[in-house]
Amino acid sequence: MVREPEKAVFDNVTLQCGQTLPRVELAYQTYGQPNAARDNLIVYPTWYSGQHHDNEWLIGSGMALDPERWFIVVPNMLGNGMSSSPSNTEEPFNQASFPPVTVHDNVRLQHRLVTERLGFDRVALVTGWSMGAMQSFEWGAAYPDMVERIGPFCGTARTWPHNFVFLEAVRAAIRTDAAWRNGWYTDKPHRALRAVGRVYAGWGLSQAFYRDELWREMGYASLEDFLVGYWEGFFLRRDPNNLLAMAWTWQHGDISANDRYHGDFSAALNAITARAVVMPGRTDLYFTPEDSEYETALLPNAEFRPIPSVWGHFAGSGANPTDTEFIDSALKRLLSS
Amino acid sequence: MVREPEKAVFDNVTLQCGQTLPRVELAYQTYGQPNAARDNLIVYPTWYSGQHHDNEWLIGSGMALDPERWFIVVPNMLGNGMSSSPSNTEEPFNQASFPPVTVHDNVRLQHRLVTERLGFDRVALVTGWSMGAMQSFEWGAAYPDMVERIGPFCGTARTWPHNFVFLEAVRAAIRTDAAWRNGWYTDKPHRALRAVGRVYAGWGLSQAFYRDELWREMGYASLEDFLVGYWEGFFLRRDPNNLLAMAWTWQHGDISANDRYHGDFSAALNAITARAVVMPGRTDLYFTPEDSEYETALLPNAEFRPIPSVWGHFAGSGANPTDTEFIDSALKRLLSS
């Protein structure tokens, strides 16, 4: 039985862009219970188009994120179709008129959730994959006195230029389909979504993944089977405007793009006093280990621990047990420190 | 003044796919003169959507490919809009009904050109970038007794699976535009071509290229300037069916996919007795150095010499003088051996 997520509602939220959403719903799921000292909170944000249930592979008894010990909150990112998104927001902020939302906006709302609604004033760990990693860095930079540890995997503290360019291909795939109608579609622009799947396929996994036909381990019988069954299917379940909204969030990710750091990226990294383990995928093609290594060197209290995997960005997806064990072990050590 | 290319016409050419084109035009340009011994021929095929004039940056007085010493023939690949292509072939083989053409088909025609029409029975060197490199390997495997040297750069002897997947994104970008009309367009599907540009942008150059903003060296003022001015402009000058035709050629590239090697890729590599210098780009994202290294190890008479460049695949494009000098020097050594 699927549990429905909780929803925290915030009225009149002014975003960094200057637009005010009259009502923002932040959907979240919790695992475990707060302890008496209220010092067992883990925040574990979602990734590009993922929803809270997609994060559950890293939560479980005996794992680092053990709900018997920790109170784990998985907030759904705005734009993911579960929290406020182009697809579920009332007029006039629906569809193509949904305002641009930053990673900073997301984390500010998550901060309000855990402080105002859940009654926590510190966070033992923020961790996440991909855009979830970006939100982990953002937590560390925006609330350095509150965040004890961060464990970002396969994600960076800003969106580096090549990563931005990759996302231009995703955006172009959607915008090329006339059925997208500049965002004012009623029927799903299915060609756009299939094209996003084909664009994403080459980026999500590494050259070696395809060379070694590791899609077989995911249960696919041929490359075309994987491209249609996995990639096209994956994006056909998404809403194009939501994908564009989250792509905007991603493309503009930068922990220093706010009135605390005024674009001084080094200063923002240097302000993250949380103990950190930074885990890029060794063969990740868009959140590259080189970019992660550069950032980690500027963190005052961090360890650089790349995931030795040929699963590319998907080293952090939960699809490959070896990589999951690597991440889980690193988080265990981090949480015991 | 632009020189018009020569054209060799072949009647009733049966392709590997079993279809017969009643008339094939092979457009080619020559540089320099045949010598009396007829031992100074260099064949330098074109790349994906490139035409003979796009190859001229590697030809010149004092360079390896010096027209004062060598007779250099640049054959245009079928599908490139200058040799027979969807865009210029008569009914019934025009547009979407242009038959699939292999690298092997291309090289067989080039072989007929240099033997039947130009009167050569040996080739001092076959070299080329990208799909031009694929044709270099094909020459070596198809005519081992005739080819003395090959100098492929940024290209492999077969299309490895991840490279195939990248091309799926290019194909999807075109097919997503309803104006493409399954290939039966009369008006140019410009959205498709712009989308191909945005898809290609992330693959053509490396992460480091974008991190270091090396598009500035190409004369662009901003990233968006580069994406529109270079990438969209580049593909807006192409014909979508031609791009699809050449993508098919590329995706099915394999020097062993013919009745000489029957799919035995190792045997085909092992049969290339030509002296070879194989030059992948160190940061090439689709013709990877790893794939090149694997192949080079199976060549009996080859040197592996990756181009130490952050220009990705474009290390072999002629855009970066340092890389051009690297390639030119390697070809000079190869030609003097």
Contacts between the chains, C-beta under 8 A, distances in Angstrom:
chain1	res1	chain2	res2	distance
A	160	B	207	7.2
A	160	B	210	7.5
A	160	B	211	5.9
A	161	B	210	3.9
A	161	B	211	5.8
A	161	B	213	7.3
A	161	B	223	6.4
A	162	B	202	6.4
A	162	B	205	8.0
A	162	B	206	7.4
A	162	B	207	4.1
A	162	B	209	7.5
A	162	B	210	4.0
A	162	B	211	6.6
A	163	B	207	8.0
A	164	B	210	7.7
A	164	B	223	7.3
A	165	B	201	5.2
A	165	B	202	4.4
A	165	B	210	5.9
A	165	B	223	7.4
A	165	B	227	7.3
A	166	B	202	4.4
A	168	B	198	4.6
A	168	B	201	6.6
A	168	B	202	7.3
A	168	B	227	6.4
A	169	B	169	6.7
A	169	B	173	7.9
A	169	B	195	7.9
A	169	B	198	5.2
A	169	B	199	4.4
A	169	B	201	7.3
A	169	B	202	5.8
A	171	B	198	7.4
A	172	B	173	6.7
A	172	B	194	6.9
A	172	B	195	4.2
A	172	B	198	3.8
A	172	B	199	6.6
A	173	B	169	7.9
A	173	B	172	6.7
A	173	B	173	6.4
A	173	B	176	6.3
A	173	B	195	6.5
A	173	B	199	7.5
A	175	B	191	7.5
A	175	B	195	7.6
A	176	B	173	6.3
A	176	B	176	4.7
A	176	B	177	5.0
A	176	B	191	4.8
A	176	B	192	6.3
A	176	B	194	7.7
A	176	B	195	4.2
A	177	B	176	5.1
A	177	B	177	7.5
A	177	B	178	7.5
A	178	B	177	7.4
A	178	B	178	4.9
A	178	B	179	7.5
A	178	B	191	7.8
A	179	B	178	7.5
A	191	B	175	7.5
A	191	B	176	4.8
A	191	B	178	7.9
A	192	B	176	6.3
A	194	B	172	6.9
A	194	B	176	7.7
A	195	B	169	7.9
A	195	B	172	4.2
A	195	B	173	6.5
A	195	B	175	7.6
A	195	B	176	4.2
A	198	B	168	4.6
A	198	B	169	5.2
A	198	B	171	7.4
A	198	B	172	3.8
A	199	B	169	4.4
A	199	B	172	6.5
A	199	B	173	7.5
A	199	B	199	6.1
A	201	B	165	5.2
A	201	B	168	6.6
A	201	B	169	7.3
A	202	B	162	6.4
A	202	B	165	4.4
A	202	B	166	4.4
A	202	B	168	7.3
A	202	B	169	5.9
A	202	B	203	7.6
A	203	B	202	7.6
A	206	B	162	7.4
A	207	B	160	7.2
A	207	B	162	4.1
A	207	B	163	8.0
A	207	B	285	7.9
A	207	B	286	7.9
A	207	B	288	5.2
A	207	B	290	6.9
A	207	B	291	7.5
A	208	B	290	7.4
A	209	B	162	7.6
A	210	B	160	7.5
A	210	B	161	3.9
A	210	B	162	4.0
A	210	B	164	7.7
A	210	B	165	5.9
A	211	B	160	6.0
A	211	B	161	5.8
A	211	B	162	6.6
A	211	B	291	7.5
A	213	B	161	7.3
A	223	B	161	6.4
A	223	B	164	7.3
A	223	B	165	7.4
A	227	B	165	7.3
A	227	B	168	6.4
A	285	B	207	7.9
A	285	B	285	7.1
A	286	B	207	7.9
A	288	B	207	5.2
A	290	B	207	6.9
A	290	B	208	7.3
A	291	B	207	7.5
A	291	B	211	7.5
